[in-house]
Amino acid sequence: MPATFRDALLSAISRTGRSVREVANTAGVPYDQLKSLHQGKNLRTNAESALAVARAFGVSLEDFIDGRIGTSDSGATGPVESEVELFRGEKPGVNADLTAAARAMTPDISAPAFYVLGRHLPSISLLSGDVLVCDLHPPPEPDPGSIVLVQIVDEATGTAETVVRRLYPPYLAGGPTHDARPLRFDPASMSIMGQVVASFRYCG
């Protein structure tokens, strides 16, 4: 288990193969700030930046500090037991191409994050394998009907799952089955980590 935020950052970068610049861009944190932390020139960062970095890896700050960063053979990383995982393209240039396409579609996003869906969500027209373009700095109250990334914490087991749902306050709809009942949003155990603004589907 990493002992400090810097230890957790080094561990997460090592396990996922992501660059410091990529993490900084996704988190919306200054590159020089994260680079200094990575190199050991600074040993601490502020709470807001720490939370943003954890979200860039698709986990809560607590899970990030504890080293709970999931990995996948598909090249994606993210929370263990999640239906959605952080996407990391294996071929050179894939992330750059996705970023360029995302910015063309949604120019208001400064640093889009990409996630890959792990199961079909037919009620919101998403399929397993779809790449989701996410804004990790959504408005405090996303518009009704928005598709959002929601982290759900099970306090009994200490585990967390990140899911994709459509937000109809105070409910979250769009589970993996057509007859899935909407979840009532509970701020005590749920947090909106980002908003899905676009998606890509590989056809080949």
ROROKE-60630 format. One record per atom (N, C-alpha, C): residue in three letters; residue number from 1; atom name; x, y, z. Coordinates in Angstrom, 1 decimal, decimal comma. Layout:
  resn  resi  name      px      py      pz
   ALA   NUM    CA       X       Y       Z
...
END
This chain:
  resn  resi  name      px      py      pz
   MET     1     N     0,8    -1,2     0,0
   MET     1    CA     0,0     0,0     0,0
   MET     1     C     0,9     1,2     0,0
   PRO     2     N     0,7     2,2    -1,0
   PRO     2    CA     1,5     3,4    -1,0
   PRO     2     C     1,3     4,2     0,3
   ALA     3     N     2,4     4,8     0,8
   ALA     3    CA     2,4     5,5     2,1
   ALA     3     C     2,0     7,0     1,9
   THR     4     N     2,3     7,6     0,7
   THR     4    CA     2,0     9,0     0,5
   THR     4     C     1,4     9,2    -0,9
   PHE     5     N     0,9    10,4    -1,1
   PHE     5    CA     0,3    10,7    -2,4
   PHE     5     C     1,3    10,5    -3,5
   ARG     6     N     2,5    10,9    -3,3
   ARG     6    CA     3,6    10,8    -4,3
   ARG     6     C     3,8     9,3    -4,6
   ASP     7     N     3,9     8,5    -3,5
   ASP     7    CA     4,1     7,0    -3,7
   ASP     7     C     2,9     6,4    -4,5
   ALA     8     N     1,7     6,9    -4,2
   ALA     8    CA     0,5     6,4    -5,0
   ALA     8     C     0,6     6,8    -6,5
   LEU     9     N     1,1     8,1    -6,7
   LEU     9    CA     1,2     8,5    -8,1
   LEU     9     C     2,3     7,7    -8,8
   LEU    10     N     3,4     7,5    -8,2
   LEU    10    CA     4,5     6,7    -8,8
   LEU    10     C     4,0     5,3    -9,2
   SER    11     N     3,2     4,7    -8,2
   SER    11    CA     2,7     3,3    -8,4
   SER    11     C     1,7     3,3    -9,5
   ALA    12     N     0,8     4,3    -9,6
   ALA    12    CA    -0,3     4,3   -10,6
   ALA    12     C     0,3     4,5   -12,0
   ILE    13     N     1,3     5,4   -12,1
   ILE    13    CA     2,0     5,6   -13,4
   ILE    13     C     2,7     4,4   -13,8
   SER    14     N     3,4     3,7   -12,9
   SER    14    CA     4,1     2,5   -13,2
   SER    14     C     3,2     1,4   -13,7
   ARG    15     N     2,1     1,2   -13,0
   ARG    15    CA     1,2     0,1   -13,3
   ARG    15     C     0,4     0,3   -14,6
   THR    16     N     0,1     1,6   -14,9
   THR    16    CA    -0,8     1,9   -16,1
   THR    16     C     0,0     2,2   -17,3
   GLY    17     N     1,3     2,6   -17,1
   GLY    17    CA     2,1     3,0   -18,3
   GLY    17     C     1,8     4,3   -18,8
   ARG    18     N     1,0     5,1   -18,1
   ARG    18    CA     0,7     6,5   -18,6
   ARG    18     C     1,8     7,5   -18,3
   SER    19     N     2,0     8,5   -19,1
   SER    19    CA     3,0     9,5   -18,9
   SER    19     C     2,5    10,5   -17,9
   VAL    20     N     3,5    11,3   -17,3
   VAL    20    CA     3,1    12,3   -16,4
   VAL    20     C     2,3    13,4   -17,1
   ARG    21     N     2,7    13,7   -18,3
   ARG    21    CA     2,0    14,8   -19,1
   ARG    21     C     0,6    14,3   -19,4
   GLU    22     N     0,4    13,0   -19,7
   GLU    22    CA    -1,0    12,5   -20,0
   GLU    22     C    -1,9    12,6   -18,8
   VAL    23     N    -1,3    12,3   -17,6
   VAL    23    CA    -2,1    12,4   -16,4
   VAL    23     C    -2,4    13,8   -16,1
   ALA    24     N    -1,4    14,7   -16,2
   ALA    24    CA    -1,7    16,1   -16,0
   ALA    24     C    -2,7    16,7   -16,9
   ASN    25     N    -2,7    16,3   -18,1
   ASN    25    CA    -3,7    16,9   -19,1
   ASN    25     C    -5,1    16,3   -18,7
   THR    26     N    -5,2    15,1   -18,4
   THR    26    CA    -6,5    14,5   -18,1
   THR    26     C    -7,0    15,1   -16,8
   ALA    27     N    -6,2    15,3   -15,8
   ALA    27    CA    -6,6    15,8   -14,5
   ALA    27     C    -6,8    17,3   -14,5
   GLY    28     N    -6,3    18,0   -15,5
   GLY    28    CA    -6,4    19,4   -15,5
   GLY    28     C    -5,5    20,1   -14,5
   VAL    29     N    -4,4    19,4   -14,2
   VAL    29    CA    -3,4    19,9   -13,2
   VAL    29     C    -2,1    20,3   -14,0
   PRO    30     N    -1,5    21,5   -13,6
   PRO    30    CA    -0,3    21,9   -14,3
   PRO    30     C     0,8    20,8   -14,4
   TYR    31     N     1,3    20,7   -15,6
   TYR    31    CA     2,3    19,6   -15,9
   TYR    31     C     3,5    19,8   -15,0
   ASP    32     N     4,0    21,0   -14,8
   ASP    32    CA     5,2    21,3   -14,0
   ASP    32     C     5,0    20,9   -12,6
   GLN    33     N     3,8    21,1   -12,1
   GLN    33    CA     3,5    20,8   -10,7
   GLN    33     C     3,5    19,2   -10,5
   LEU    34     N     2,9    18,5   -11,4
   LEU    34    CA     2,9    17,0   -11,3
   LEU    34     C     4,3    16,5   -11,6
   LYS    35     N     5,1    17,1   -12,5
   LYS    35    CA     6,4    16,6   -12,8
   LYS    35     C     7,3    16,8   -11,6
   SER    36     N     7,2    17,9   -10,9
   SER    36    CA     8,0    18,1    -9,7
   SER    36     C     7,7    17,1    -8,6
   LEU    37     N     6,4    16,8    -8,5
   LEU    37    CA     6,0    15,8    -7,5
   LEU    37     C     6,6    14,4    -7,9
   HIS    38     N     6,5    14,1    -9,2
   HIS    38    CA     6,9    12,8    -9,7
   HIS    38     C     8,4    12,7    -9,5
   GLN    39     N     9,2    13,7    -9,7
   GLN    39    CA    10,7    13,7    -9,6
   GLN    39     C    11,1    13,8    -8,1
   GLY    40     N    10,2    14,1    -7,2
   GLY    40    CA    10,6    14,2    -5,8
   GLY    40     C    11,0    15,6    -5,4
   LYS    41     N    10,9    16,6    -6,3
   LYS    41    CA    11,3    18,0    -5,9
   LYS    41     C    10,3    18,5    -5,0
   ASN    42     N     9,0    18,1    -5,1
   ASN    42    CA     8,0    18,4    -4,2
   ASN    42     C     7,4    17,1    -3,7
   LEU    43     N     7,1    17,1    -2,4
   LEU    43    CA     6,6    15,8    -1,8
   LEU    43     C     5,1    15,9    -1,5
   ARG    44     N     4,5    17,1    -1,7
   ARG    44    CA     3,0    17,2    -1,4
   ARG    44     C     2,4    18,0    -2,5
   THR    45     N     1,1    17,9    -2,6
   THR    45    CA     0,3    18,7    -3,5
   THR    45     C    -1,0    19,1    -2,7
   ASN    46     N    -1,8    20,0    -3,3
   ASN    46    CA    -3,0    20,5    -2,6
   ASN    46     C    -4,1    19,4    -2,8
   ALA    47     N    -5,1    19,5    -2,0
   ALA    47    CA    -6,2    18,6    -2,0
   ALA    47     C    -7,0    18,5    -3,3
   GLU    48     N    -7,2    19,7    -3,9
   GLU    48    CA    -7,9    19,8    -5,2
   GLU    48     C    -7,2    19,1    -6,3
   SER    49     N    -5,9    19,3    -6,4
   SER    49    CA    -5,1    18,6    -7,4
   SER    49     C    -5,0    17,1    -7,1
   ALA    50     N    -4,9    16,7    -5,9
   ALA    50    CA    -4,9    15,3    -5,5
   ALA    50     C    -6,1    14,6    -6,0
   LEU    51     N    -7,3    15,2    -5,7
   LEU    51    CA    -8,6    14,7    -6,1
   LEU    51     C    -8,7    14,6    -7,6
   ALA    52     N    -8,2    15,6    -8,3
   ALA    52    CA    -8,3    15,6    -9,8
   ALA    52     C    -7,4    14,5   -10,4
   VAL    53     N    -6,2    14,2    -9,8
   VAL    53    CA    -5,4    13,2   -10,3
   VAL    53     C    -6,0    11,8   -10,0
   ALA    54     N    -6,6    11,6    -8,9
   ALA    54    CA    -7,3    10,3    -8,6
   ALA    54     C    -8,4    10,1    -9,6
   ARG    55     N    -9,2    11,1    -9,9
   ARG    55    CA   -10,3    11,0   -10,8
   ARG    55     C    -9,8    10,7   -12,2
   ALA    56     N    -8,6    11,2   -12,5
   ALA    56    CA    -8,0    10,9   -13,8
   ALA    56     C    -7,7     9,4   -14,0
   PHE    57     N    -7,5     8,8   -12,9
   PHE    57    CA    -7,3     7,3   -12,9
   PHE    57     C    -8,6     6,5   -12,7
   GLY    58     N    -9,7     7,3   -12,6
   GLY    58    CA   -11,0     6,6   -12,5
   GLY    58     C   -11,3     6,1   -11,1
   VAL    59     N   -10,7     6,6   -10,1
   VAL    59    CA   -11,0     6,1    -8,7
   VAL    59     C   -11,1     7,3    -7,7
   SER    60     N   -11,6     7,0    -6,6
   SER    60    CA   -11,7     8,0    -5,5
   SER    60     C   -10,3     8,3    -5,0
   LEU    61     N   -10,2     9,4    -4,3
   LEU    61    CA    -8,8     9,7    -3,7
   LEU    61     C    -8,4     8,6    -2,7
   GLU    62     N    -9,4     8,1    -1,9
   GLU    62    CA    -9,0     7,1    -0,9
   GLU    62     C    -8,5     5,8    -1,6
   ASP    63     N    -9,1     5,4    -2,7
   ASP    63    CA    -8,7     4,2    -3,4
   ASP    63     C    -7,3     4,5    -4,0
   PHE    64     N    -7,1     5,7    -4,5
   PHE    64    CA    -5,8     6,1    -5,2
   PHE    64     C    -4,7     6,0    -4,2
   ILE    65     N    -4,9     6,6    -3,0
   ILE    65    CA    -3,9     6,5    -1,9
   ILE    65     C    -3,6     5,1    -1,5
   ASP    66     N    -4,6     4,3    -1,5
   ASP    66    CA    -4,5     2,9    -1,1
   ASP    66     C    -3,9     2,0    -2,2
   GLY    67     N    -3,7     2,6    -3,4
   GLY    67    CA    -3,2     1,8    -4,5
   GLY    67     C    -4,1     0,9    -5,2
   ARG    68     N    -5,4     1,2    -5,0
   ARG    68    CA    -6,5     0,3    -5,7
   ARG    68     C    -6,7     0,9    -7,1
   ILE    69     N    -5,8     0,6    -8,0
   ILE    69    CA    -5,9     1,0    -9,4
   ILE    69     C    -6,0    -0,3   -10,1
   GLY    70     N    -7,2    -0,5   -10,8
   GLY    70    CA    -7,4    -1,8   -11,5
   GLY    70     C    -6,6    -1,8   -12,8
   THR    71     N    -6,3    -3,0   -13,3
   THR    71    CA    -5,7    -3,1   -14,6
   THR    71     C    -6,4    -4,1   -15,5
   SER    72     N    -6,2    -4,0   -16,8
   SER    72    CA    -6,9    -4,9   -17,7
   SER    72     C    -6,0    -5,3   -18,8
   ASP    73     N    -6,0    -6,5   -19,4
   ASP    73    CA    -5,2    -6,9   -20,5
   ASP    73     C    -5,6    -6,2   -21,8
   SER    74     N    -6,8    -5,5   -21,8
   SER    74    CA    -7,2    -4,8   -23,0
   SER    74     C    -6,6    -3,5   -23,2
   GLY    75     N    -5,7    -3,1   -22,2
   GLY    75    CA    -5,1    -1,8   -22,3
   GLY    75     C    -5,8    -0,7   -21,6
   ALA    76     N    -6,9    -1,1   -20,9
   ALA    76    CA    -7,6    -0,1   -20,1
   ALA    76     C    -7,3    -0,3   -18,6
   THR    77     N    -7,4     0,8   -17,9
   THR    77    CA    -7,2     0,8   -16,4
   THR    77     C    -8,4     1,5   -15,8
   GLY    78     N    -8,6     1,1   -14,5
   GLY    78    CA    -9,7     1,8   -13,8
   GLY    78     C   -10,0     1,0   -12,6
   PRO    79     N   -11,2     1,4   -12,0
   PRO    79    CA   -11,5     0,7   -10,7
   PRO    79     C   -11,8    -0,7   -10,8
   VAL    80     N   -11,4    -1,5    -9,9
   VAL    80    CA   -11,8    -2,9    -9,9
   VAL    80     C   -13,3    -3,1    -9,8
   GLU    81     N   -13,8    -4,1   -10,5
   GLU    81    CA   -15,2    -4,4   -10,6
   GLU    81     C   -16,1    -3,3   -11,2
   SER    82     N   -15,5    -2,5   -12,0
   SER    82    CA   -16,3    -1,5   -12,7
   SER    82     C   -16,8    -1,9   -14,0
   GLU    83     N   -17,9    -1,3   -14,4
   GLU    83    CA   -18,4    -1,6   -15,8
   GLU    83     C   -17,8    -0,6   -16,8
   VAL    84     N   -17,0     0,3   -16,3
   VAL    84    CA   -16,3     1,2   -17,2
   VAL    84     C   -14,8     1,4   -16,6
   GLU    85     N   -13,9     1,4   -17,6
   GLU    85    CA   -12,5     1,5   -17,2
   GLU    85     C   -11,8     2,6   -18,0
   LEU    86     N   -10,7     3,2   -17,4
   LEU    86    CA   -10,0     4,2   -18,2
   LEU    86     C    -9,3     3,6   -19,4
   PHE    87     N    -9,5     4,2   -20,5
   PHE    87    CA    -8,9     3,7   -21,8
   PHE    87     C    -7,5     4,2   -22,0
   ARG    88     N    -6,6     3,3   -22,4
   ARG    88    CA    -5,3     3,6   -22,8
   ARG    88     C    -5,0     2,9   -24,1
   GLY    89     N    -4,9     3,6   -25,2
   GLY    89    CA    -4,6     3,0   -26,5
   GLY    89     C    -3,3     2,4   -26,5
   GLU    90     N    -3,2     1,2   -27,1
   GLU    90    CA    -1,9     0,5   -27,2
   GLU    90     C    -1,1     1,0   -28,4
   LYS    91     N    -1,8     1,4   -29,4
   LYS    91    CA    -1,1     1,8   -30,7
   LYS    91     C    -0,7     3,3   -30,6
   PRO    92     N     0,5     3,6   -31,1
   PRO    92    CA     1,0     5,0   -31,0
   PRO    92     C     0,0     5,9   -31,7
   GLY    93     N    -0,2     7,0   -31,1
   GLY    93    CA    -1,1     8,1   -31,7
   GLY    93     C    -2,6     7,9   -31,5
   VAL    94     N    -3,0     6,8   -30,9
   VAL    94    CA    -4,4     6,5   -30,7
   VAL    94     C    -5,0     7,6   -29,8
   ASN    95     N    -4,4     7,8   -28,6
   ASN    95    CA    -4,9     8,8   -27,7
   ASN    95     C    -4,9    10,2   -28,3
   ALA    96     N    -3,9    10,6   -29,1
   ALA    96    CA    -3,8    11,9   -29,7
   ALA    96     C    -5,0    12,0   -30,8
   ASP    97     N    -5,2    10,9   -31,5
   ASP    97    CA    -6,3    11,0   -32,5
   ASP    97     C    -7,7    11,1   -31,8
   LEU    98     N    -7,9    10,4   -30,7
   LEU    98    CA    -9,1    10,5   -30,0
   LEU    98     C    -9,3    11,9   -29,4
   THR    99     N    -8,2    12,5   -28,9
   THR    99    CA    -8,3    13,8   -28,3
   THR    99     C    -8,6    14,8   -29,4
   ALA   100     N    -8,0    14,7   -30,5
   ALA   100    CA    -8,3    15,7   -31,6
   ALA   100     C    -9,8    15,6   -32,1
   ALA   101     N   -10,3    14,3   -32,2
   ALA   101    CA   -11,7    14,1   -32,6
   ALA   101     C   -12,6    14,6   -31,5
   ALA   102     N   -12,3    14,4   -30,2
   ALA   102    CA   -13,1    14,8   -29,1
   ALA   102     C   -13,2    16,3   -29,1
   ARG   103     N   -12,1    17,0   -29,3
   ARG   103    CA   -12,1    18,5   -29,2
   ARG   103     C   -12,8    19,1   -30,4
   ALA   104     N   -12,8    18,3   -31,6
   ALA   104    CA   -13,6    18,8   -32,7
   ALA   104     C   -15,1    18,7   -32,4
   MET   105     N   -15,5    17,6   -31,7
   MET   105    CA   -16,9    17,4   -31,4
   MET   105     C   -17,4    18,2   -30,2
   THR   106     N   -16,5    18,4   -29,2
   THR   106    CA   -16,8    19,1   -28,0
   THR   106     C   -15,7    20,1   -27,6
   PRO   107     N   -15,7    21,2   -28,3
   PRO   107    CA   -14,6    22,2   -28,2
   PRO   107     C   -14,4    22,8   -26,8
   ASP   108     N   -15,5    22,7   -26,0
   ASP   108    CA   -15,4    23,3   -24,6
   ASP   108     C   -14,6    22,5   -23,7
   ILE   109     N   -14,2    21,3   -24,0
   ILE   109    CA   -13,4    20,5   -23,1
   ILE   109     C   -12,0    20,7   -23,3
   SER   110     N   -11,2    21,1   -22,3
   SER   110    CA    -9,8    21,4   -22,4
   SER   110     C    -9,0    20,1   -22,4
   ALA   111     N    -9,4    19,1   -21,6
   ALA   111    CA    -8,6    17,9   -21,4
   ALA   111     C    -9,6    16,7   -21,3
   PRO   112     N   -10,1    16,2   -22,4
   PRO   112    CA   -11,0    15,0   -22,3
   PRO   112     C   -10,4    13,8   -21,8
   ALA   113     N   -11,1    13,0   -21,1
   ALA   113    CA   -10,7    11,7   -20,6
   ALA   113     C   -11,5    10,6   -21,3
   PHE   114     N   -10,8     9,5   -21,6
   PHE   114    CA   -11,5     8,4   -22,3
   PHE   114     C   -11,6     7,2   -21,5
   TYR   115     N   -12,8     6,6   -21,6
   TYR   115    CA   -13,1     5,4   -20,8
   TYR   115     C   -13,7     4,4   -21,8
   VAL   116     N   -13,5     3,1   -21,5
   VAL   116    CA   -14,0     2,0   -22,4
   VAL   116     C   -15,1     1,3   -21,5
   LEU   117     N   -16,2     1,1   -22,2
   LEU   117    CA   -17,4     0,4   -21,5
   LEU   117     C   -17,2    -1,1   -21,5
   GLY   118     N   -17,4    -1,7   -20,3
   GLY   118    CA   -17,2    -3,1   -20,2
   GLY   118     C   -18,4    -4,0   -20,3
   ARG   119     N   -19,6    -3,4   -20,5
   ARG   119    CA   -20,8    -4,2   -20,7
   ARG   119     C   -21,8    -3,4   -21,5
   HIS   120     N   -22,8    -4,1   -22,1
   HIS   120    CA   -23,8    -3,4   -22,8
   HIS   120     C   -24,8    -2,6   -21,9
   LEU   121     N   -25,1    -1,4   -22,4
   LEU   121    CA   -26,1    -0,6   -21,7
   LEU   121     C   -27,2    -0,2   -22,8
   PRO   122     N   -28,0    -1,1   -23,2
   PRO   122    CA   -28,9    -0,9   -24,3
   PRO   122     C   -29,9     0,2   -24,1
   SER   123     N   -30,3     0,5   -22,9
   SER   123    CA   -31,3     1,5   -22,6
   SER   123     C   -30,7     2,9   -22,8
   ILE   124     N   -29,4     3,1   -22,9
   ILE   124    CA   -28,8     4,4   -23,2
   ILE   124     C   -28,0     4,3   -24,5
   SER   125     N   -28,3     3,2   -25,3
   SER   125    CA   -27,7     3,0   -26,6
   SER   125     C   -26,1     2,9   -26,6
   LEU   126     N   -25,6     2,3   -25,6
   LEU   126    CA   -24,1     2,1   -25,5
   LEU   126     C   -23,9     0,6   -25,5
   LEU   127     N   -22,8     0,2   -26,2
   LEU   127    CA   -22,4    -1,2   -26,2
   LEU   127     C   -21,0    -1,4   -25,6
   SER   128     N   -20,8    -2,6   -25,1
   SER   128    CA   -19,5    -3,0   -24,6
   SER   128     C   -18,4    -2,7   -25,6
   GLY   129     N   -17,4    -2,1   -25,2
   GLY   129    CA   -16,3    -1,7   -26,1
   GLY   129     C   -16,3    -0,3   -26,6
   ASP   130     N   -17,5     0,4   -26,4
   ASP   130    CA   -17,6     1,8   -26,8
   ASP   130     C   -16,6     2,6   -26,0
   VAL   131     N   -16,0     3,6   -26,7
   VAL   131    CA   -15,1     4,5   -26,0
   VAL   131     C   -15,8     5,8   -25,7
   LEU   132     N   -15,9     6,1   -24,4
   LEU   132    CA   -16,7     7,3   -23,9
   LEU   132     C   -15,7     8,5   -23,7
   VAL   133     N   -16,2     9,6   -24,3
   VAL   133    CA   -15,4    10,9   -24,1
   VAL   133     C   -16,0    11,6   -22,8
   CYS   134     N   -15,2    11,8   -21,8
   CYS   134    CA   -15,8    12,3   -20,6
   CYS   134     C   -15,1    13,6   -20,1
   ASP   135     N   -15,9    14,5   -19,6
   ASP   135    CA   -15,5    15,7   -19,0
   ASP   135     C   -15,4    15,5   -17,5
   LEU   136     N   -14,2    15,5   -16,9
   LEU   136    CA   -14,0    15,2   -15,5
   LEU   136     C   -14,3    16,4   -14,6
   HIS   137     N   -14,6    17,5   -15,3
   HIS   137    CA   -15,0    18,7   -14,5
   HIS   137     C   -16,4    19,2   -14,9
   PRO   138     N   -17,4    18,3   -14,7
   PRO   138    CA   -18,7    18,7   -15,1
   PRO   138     C   -19,3    19,8   -14,3
   PRO   139     N   -20,4    20,4   -14,7
   PRO   139    CA   -21,1    21,4   -13,9
   PRO   139     C   -21,6    20,7   -12,6
   PRO   140     N   -21,7    21,5   -11,5
   PRO   140    CA   -22,2    21,0   -10,2
   PRO   140     C   -23,5    20,2   -10,4
   GLU   141     N   -24,4    20,7   -11,2
   GLU   141    CA   -25,7    20,0   -11,4
   GLU   141     C   -25,8    19,8   -12,9
   PRO   142     N   -25,4    18,6   -13,4
   PRO   142    CA   -25,5    18,3   -14,9
   PRO   142     C   -27,0    18,4   -15,3
   ASP   143     N   -27,2    18,7   -16,5
   ASP   143    CA   -28,6    18,8   -17,0
   ASP   143     C   -29,3    17,4   -16,9
   PRO   144     N   -30,6    17,4   -16,6
   PRO   144    CA   -31,4    16,2   -16,6
   PRO   144     C   -31,2    15,5   -18,0
   GLY   145     N   -31,0    14,2   -18,0
   GLY   145    CA   -30,9    13,4   -19,2
   GLY   145     C   -29,4    13,2   -19,6
   SER   146     N   -28,5    13,9   -18,8
   SER   146    CA   -27,1    13,8   -19,1
   SER   146     C   -26,6    12,3   -18,7
   ILE   147     N   -25,6    11,8   -19,5
   ILE   147    CA   -25,0    10,5   -19,2
   ILE   147     C   -23,8    10,9   -18,3
   VAL   148     N   -23,7    10,2   -17,1
   VAL   148    CA   -22,7    10,5   -16,2
   VAL   148     C   -21,9     9,3   -15,7
   LEU   149     N   -20,7     9,5   -15,3
   LEU   149    CA   -19,9     8,5   -14,6
   LEU   149     C   -20,2     8,7   -13,1
   VAL   150     N   -20,6     7,6   -12,4
   VAL   150    CA   -21,0     7,7   -11,0
   VAL   150     C   -20,2     6,6   -10,3
   GLN   151     N   -19,5     7,0    -9,2
   GLN   151    CA   -18,9     6,1    -8,3
   GLN   151     C   -19,8     5,7    -7,2
   ILE   152     N   -20,0     4,4    -7,0
   ILE   152    CA   -20,9     4,0    -5,9
   ILE   152     C   -20,0     3,2    -4,9
   VAL   153     N   -20,1     3,6    -3,7
   VAL   153    CA   -19,3     3,0    -2,6
   VAL   153     C   -20,2     2,1    -1,8
   ASP   154     N   -19,7     0,9    -1,6
   ASP   154    CA   -20,4     0,0    -0,7
   ASP   154     C   -19,7     0,0     0,7
   GLU   155     N   -20,3     0,7     1,6
   GLU   155    CA   -19,6     0,9     2,9
   GLU   155     C   -19,4    -0,5     3,7
   ALA   156     N   -20,3    -1,4     3,4
   ALA   156    CA   -20,3    -2,7     4,1
   ALA   156     C   -19,0    -3,5     3,7
   THR   157     N   -18,6    -3,4     2,4
   THR   157    CA   -17,5    -4,2     2,0
   THR   157     C   -16,3    -3,3     1,7
   GLY   158     N   -16,4    -2,0     1,7
   GLY   158    CA   -15,3    -1,1     1,4
   GLY   158     C   -14,9    -1,0     0,0
   THR   159     N   -15,8    -1,6    -0,9
   THR   159    CA   -15,4    -1,6    -2,3
   THR   159     C   -16,2    -0,4    -3,0
   ALA   160     N   -15,7    -0,1    -4,2
   ALA   160    CA   -16,4     1,0    -5,0
   ALA   160     C   -16,5     0,5    -6,4
   GLU   161     N   -17,5     0,9    -7,1
   GLU   161    CA   -17,8     0,6    -8,5
   GLU   161     C   -18,1     1,9    -9,3
   THR   162     N   -17,5     2,0   -10,4
   THR   162    CA   -17,9     3,2   -11,3
   THR   162     C   -18,8     2,7   -12,4
   VAL   163     N   -20,0     3,3   -12,5
   VAL   163    CA   -21,0     2,9   -13,5
   VAL   163     C   -21,3     4,1   -14,4
   VAL   164     N   -22,0     3,8   -15,5
   VAL   164    CA   -22,5     4,8   -16,4
   VAL   164     C   -24,0     4,8   -16,4
   ARG   165     N   -24,6     5,9   -16,1
   ARG   165    CA   -26,0     6,0   -16,0
   ARG   165     C   -26,5     7,4   -16,6
   ARG   166     N   -27,8     7,4   -16,9
   ARG   166    CA   -28,4     8,7   -17,3
   ARG   166     C   -29,0     9,3   -16,1
   LEU   167     N   -28,8    10,6   -15,9
   LEU   167    CA   -29,2    11,3   -14,7
   LEU   167     C   -30,6    12,0   -14,9
   TYR   168     N   -31,5    11,6   -14,1
   TYR   168    CA   -32,8    12,2   -14,0
   TYR   168     C   -33,0    12,5   -12,5
   PRO   169     N   -32,5    13,6   -12,0
   PRO   169    CA   -32,6    13,9   -10,6
   PRO   169     C   -33,9    13,7   -10,0
   PRO   170     N   -34,0    13,0    -8,9
   PRO   170    CA   -32,9    12,4    -8,1
   PRO   170     C   -32,6    11,0    -8,4
   TYR   171     N   -32,8    10,5    -9,7
   TYR   171    CA   -32,6     9,1   -10,0
   TYR   171     C   -31,5     9,0   -11,1
   LEU   172     N   -30,9     7,8   -11,1
   LEU   172    CA   -30,0     7,4   -12,1
   LEU   172     C   -30,6     6,2   -12,9
   ALA   173     N   -30,8     6,3   -14,2
   ALA   173    CA   -31,4     5,3   -15,0
   ALA   173     C   -30,4     4,7   -16,0
   GLY   174     N   -30,8     3,6   -16,6
   GLY   174    CA   -30,0     3,0   -17,7
   GLY   174     C   -29,1     1,9   -17,2
   GLY   175     N   -29,6     1,0   -16,4
   GLY   175    CA   -28,8    -0,2   -16,0
   GLY   175     C   -28,5    -1,1   -17,2
   PRO   176     N   -27,8    -2,2   -16,9
   PRO   176    CA   -27,4    -3,2   -18,0
   PRO   176     C   -28,5    -4,0   -18,5
   THR   177     N   -29,7    -4,0   -17,8
   THR   177    CA   -30,9    -4,7   -18,3
   THR   177     C   -32,0    -3,8   -18,6
   HIS   178     N   -32,9    -4,1   -19,5
   HIS   178    CA   -34,0    -3,3   -19,8
   HIS   178     C   -35,0    -3,1   -18,6
   ASP   179     N   -35,0    -4,1   -17,7
   ASP   179    CA   -35,9    -3,9   -16,6
   ASP   179     C   -35,2    -3,5   -15,3
   ALA   180     N   -34,0    -3,0   -15,5
   ALA   180    CA   -33,3    -2,5   -14,3
   ALA   180     C   -34,0    -1,3   -13,7
   ARG   181     N   -34,2    -1,3   -12,4
   ARG   181    CA   -34,8    -0,2   -11,7
   ARG   181     C   -33,9     0,9   -11,5
   PRO   182     N   -34,4     2,2   -11,7
   PRO   182    CA   -33,6     3,4   -11,5
   PRO   182     C   -33,0     3,4   -10,0
   LEU   183     N   -31,8     3,9    -9,9
   LEU   183    CA   -31,2     4,1    -8,6
   LEU   183     C   -31,5     5,5    -8,1
   ARG   184     N   -31,8     5,6    -6,8
   ARG   184    CA   -32,0     6,9    -6,2
   ARG   184     C   -30,6     7,5    -5,9
   PHE   185     N   -30,3     8,6    -6,3
   PHE   185    CA   -28,9     9,2    -6,1
   PHE   185     C   -28,8     9,5    -4,6
   ASP   186     N   -27,7     8,9    -4,0
   ASP   186    CA   -27,5     9,1    -2,6
   ASP   186     C   -26,1     9,7    -2,4
   PRO   187     N   -26,1    11,0    -2,1
   PRO   187    CA   -24,8    11,7    -2,0
   PRO   187     C   -23,8    11,1    -1,0
   ALA   188     N   -24,4    10,4     0,0
   ALA   188    CA   -23,6     9,7     1,0
   ALA   188     C   -22,7     8,6     0,5
   SER   189     N   -23,2     7,9    -0,5
   SER   189    CA   -22,5     6,8    -1,1
   SER   189     C   -22,2     6,9    -2,6
   MET   190     N   -22,6     7,9    -3,2
   MET   190    CA   -22,4     8,1    -4,7
   MET   190     C   -21,8     9,5    -5,0
   SER   191     N   -21,0     9,5    -6,0
   SER   191    CA   -20,5    10,8    -6,4
   SER   191     C   -20,4    10,8    -7,9
   ILE   192     N   -20,7    11,9    -8,6
   ILE   192    CA   -20,6    12,0   -10,0
   ILE   192     C   -19,2    12,4   -10,3
   MET   193     N   -18,5    11,5   -11,0
   MET   193    CA   -17,1    11,7   -11,3
   MET   193     C   -16,8    12,5   -12,7
   GLY   194     N   -17,8    12,4   -13,5
   GLY   194    CA   -17,6    13,1   -14,8
   GLY   194     C   -18,9    12,9   -15,7
   GLN   195     N   -18,9    13,6   -16,8
   GLN   195    CA   -20,1    13,6   -17,7
   GLN   195     C   -19,6    13,1   -19,0
   VAL   196     N   -20,4    12,2   -19,6
   VAL   196    CA   -20,1    11,7   -20,9
   VAL   196     C   -20,6    12,7   -22,0
   VAL   197     N   -19,8    13,2   -22,8
   VAL   197    CA   -20,1    14,2   -23,8
   VAL   197     C   -20,2    13,6   -25,2
   ALA   198     N   -19,6    12,5   -25,4
   ALA   198    CA   -19,5    11,9   -26,8
   ALA   198     C   -19,1    10,4   -26,6
   SER   199     N   -19,2     9,6   -27,7
   SER   199    CA   -18,7     8,3   -27,6
   SER   199     C   -18,3     7,8   -29,0
   PHE   200     N   -17,4     6,9   -29,1
   PHE   200    CA   -16,9     6,3   -30,3
   PHE   200     C   -17,1     4,8   -30,3
   ARG   201     N   -17,4     4,3   -31,4
   ARG   201    CA   -17,6     2,8   -31,5
   ARG   201     C   -16,7     2,3   -32,6
   TYR   202     N   -15,8     1,3   -32,2
   TYR   202    CA   -14,9     0,7   -33,2
   TYR   202     C   -15,8    -0,2   -34,2
   CYS   203     N   -15,6    -0,1   -35,4
   CYS   203    CA   -16,2    -0,9   -36,4
   CYS   203     C   -15,1    -1,5   -37,3
   GLY   204     N   -14,9    -2,8   -37,3
   GLY   204    CA   -13,9    -3,3   -38,1
   GLY   204     C   -13,9    -4,8   -38,1
END
